Amino acid sequence: MTEPKPLWRRMLRWLGIVLAVLVLLVLSGLLLADHLTPKAMGAPSHVLPVQPAQTVIDRELARLQADHPDQSGVAFLADGLDAYAARAVITAHAGRSLDLQYYIWHDDLIGHLMVRALHQAAERGVRVRLLLDDMNAQDKDALLMALDEHPNIEIRLYNPFRNRAGLWRLVEMVQRFFSVNHRMHNKAWIADGRVAIVGGRNIGEEYFSARSDVNFRDLDLLVAGHAVDQANRIFDEYWNSETAVPIAALAFHTPAQLRLLVRESEHEAKLDAAQPYLRRVQQSQSARSYYRDAVDLHWSPNVEIVSDPAMKHRRDDPSNWLVTRLVSDMQATRHKALLISPYFVPGEEGTDGMAAMVKRGALVGVVTNSLAANDVAAVHGGYMHYRAPLLRSGVNLYELKAHGHGDRGGLFGSSGASLHTKAFLLDDRRGFVGSFNLDPRSAYLNTEMGVLFDDAVLGAQLRAEYLRLADPAQSYWVTLDAQDRVRWLDRAAQPPVLLDREPDTSFWLRASARAISWLPLESQL
């Protein structure tokens, strides 16, 4: 009789089989990735031509652009209520088209209120095109399918999964491991092809100060006029690219689902939590001219809306990637660079670049999240390695506190704060606000977009936002002690307190971040 094999040998055999299957799946994905993904099946469509006076937006913007030919009007939207109201008002004013692209659209109060606004616009005859990244859309199929049922609304998903749920979705994720790693991080809301909101906010409660437990400090720019043509071209490129697939080709939907969604969103609009947002919209709409009175538009000839190419992950030439443009701008800094990035992993090249700016005599400052404020511990693990080298080179580092002193942190107060603004200001006038984090994922894996400007007035507004975030009430000043160890100065305490460990964190959170920092994950952060 044959003696049974030892348990460890049987386990080793099964482990080898599992690894072989995984390798086979990944190799097949590398060879066949383009054939495994759904092909674009939607009919090409393009931005509808602007008209002199067809819509409310046309009539207002035509007058303003006549006073500012070849210029763009820009308004900062730092407050969550204002950022919500701006989207709601331009949606209510739209009479021709709404083109939106987002990385995340949450199935929550804010997400439903904005779905309600889009449905109301579609009911008026407005054409709505909504492009969402599929990585965060998998559990939103019912919501999205219901909305897509409307004849004036079409939804497409960027780089989608053919398998919408279950084990087969996991198998597809393994097989397409490299291709699914490329996501669309862009954020844009364009009304009638004349006004756009571009910046860092996704669609969800935490981005608009509607959560009591967390508040994302974020920033969008409302742009009207000349530069919006660039936003239109960017949206059309993404919408008509091979990687944008109609959700109707991926999932099933019915008219009954749309009716249920409308009833639910109407009910949520009556909840107490929705009233501050609806009141702010009403106040904005009551202004005599929204684009002249309700928002503080500053007009400038030096404003661009820029983006990565839609098919960035299939292009080997990075010369037209956004990172190339932004790095070039930073390298031209002469006397000051103020950077805001929630996920900050500069790498050796970025660290050397900032050190070179300091050596040339420039002041360089960075505001990022502390470990307690960071919602992705892995990113903080990647950032930890660069703190000491940056500080030794003369870079000023500030880390946002999870609990701001003297700051309610949003409409309802907040027990936690997290930085989500992505921006930089060079030499007090050249600036960027958008979706681009200063990390490898934004540089090489995701597609990103934002607004570039060269204007002293806009520069002063962005500098004020940087200084607000770097203020002692909001951030720790990171420094080195006499033994070259990283320390955190709480300048708001009286007297100021020098902390010798990551502030407001538990031992397990610090240990987790440190352990993650040892893993070879930086290229994915």
C-alpha positions, 0 to 999 in steps of 0.5 A: 500500500502506498504511503500517503504523502506528508501534509506539507508536500500536499500543501506545497503542491496545491500552492504551486497549482494556485500560483501557476494558475495566477501566473497563467491568468496574468500572462494571458492578460498581458497578451490579450488585455485589449481583447478581454475588455469590452469594445467601445460600442457607443455612437460618437458624439460631441459637445453641442455648439454654443449659441448666442442666446439659446440658454440662460448661460449663453445669455449671461456668458455672451455678455461677460465674454464681450467685456473680456474677449479671449479671457476666462473667468475663474472663481475659487470654490473652497467651501463645500456648500458653495461647491455644491451650490455652484454645480446645482446652479449651473445644472439648473441654468443649463438648457442645452448640455451637461458633460460630466466626468468623475472618478467617484460618485457616491450612493449617498445624500449628495450623490442622490441630490446631484442625480436629482438635478441631472434628471430634472435637467434631462426632463427639460430636454438637456442632453446629459453625458456622464463618464465615470471611472469603473473602479468605484462604480461596481456597487452603483450599477443599480443607480447608474442603470436607472439614470441611464434609462432616461432618453436624454441621459447616457452613462459610459464607464472608463476602463470597465470590468465586463464581469460586474460582480462576484468571483468572475470579477475577481478573476478578471481583476487578476487576469487584467491586473496591469490594465485595470490599474490605470484609472480615470481620476479626472473631475469636471462638470461642464454646462452648455459648453460655456462654464466648467467646474474643475478641481479635486472634488469627487461627488459624495458627502465628505467632499461637500462638508455633509459628513459629521465624522470627516471633512475633506478640505478640498478645492475646485475652480469654476471657469467660464469663457475661453478656457472652457473650449479646452474642457469640451475637447478633453471631455469629447476625447475621453467620451469617444475613446476606446476605453469608454464603454456605455453602461447599457452594454454592460448591465441591464436596466428598466424604466421601473428602476428609474422611477424608483430612483426619482422617488427616492431622490425626491424624498431625500431632498425633503430631509433635514440634512439636505436643507442647507444645500438646497437653501444655498442653491436658492440663495445663489439663484436669487442673485440678479446675475449668477456669473456676475454677482453670486460668484467672484469671477476674476477674468484673465487671458492666461488660463488653461484647462489641461489633461492627460490623454484619454489613452495614457496607459497605451502611450509610450511617449510621455511628452504629452502627459500632464506630469511632463508639463507640471514638472517643466513648470516647477523646474522654472521656479525662481523664488517660491514654490508652494505645494498642496498634495494630500497624497505626497510621494515625491520619489528621489527625482522629486526630492532632488528637484525640490532640493535644487529649487532651494539651492537656487534660493527659492522658498519651497513649502509643502502641505500634506496630510499627517498620518492621522489625517491621511485616509490611505495609510499606504501612501503615508508609508511611501511618503515617510522615507522622504521627510528627513531628506526634504527637511535637510535640503531646506524644504518646509513641511506641514502636515494637516491635523486630524482635528483643527483647533478652533475650526468646526471643519464643515457645516456640521463640525467634524471629528476628523479632517483630511486634506484633499486639495491638489494644487501648487503656486509658483512665484506667486502667480503661476498656479495649478488646481486639479486632480493631480497628486504629487505621487507616482500614481498620478504621474504614471498610472492615472489620467488627471486634469486641472486648471493652469493659470499665470495671474497675480490675482489668482495667485494671491487667492491660491496663496491665501488657501495655502497659508490657511492650510499651513496655519498653526491651527490647521497643521503641524510644522515638521522639523528635525531635532538635534539628532536628525530625527523627525519631529512635529511642532504644534504651534497652536499649543501654548506654549508650543509643543514638540512631539516625538511621534506621529501626532494623534495616532495609535501604536498600531496605525504607526506600526502599520504605516511603517510596515507598509513603508518597507514593501516595494509599493511606491510605484503604485502609490 
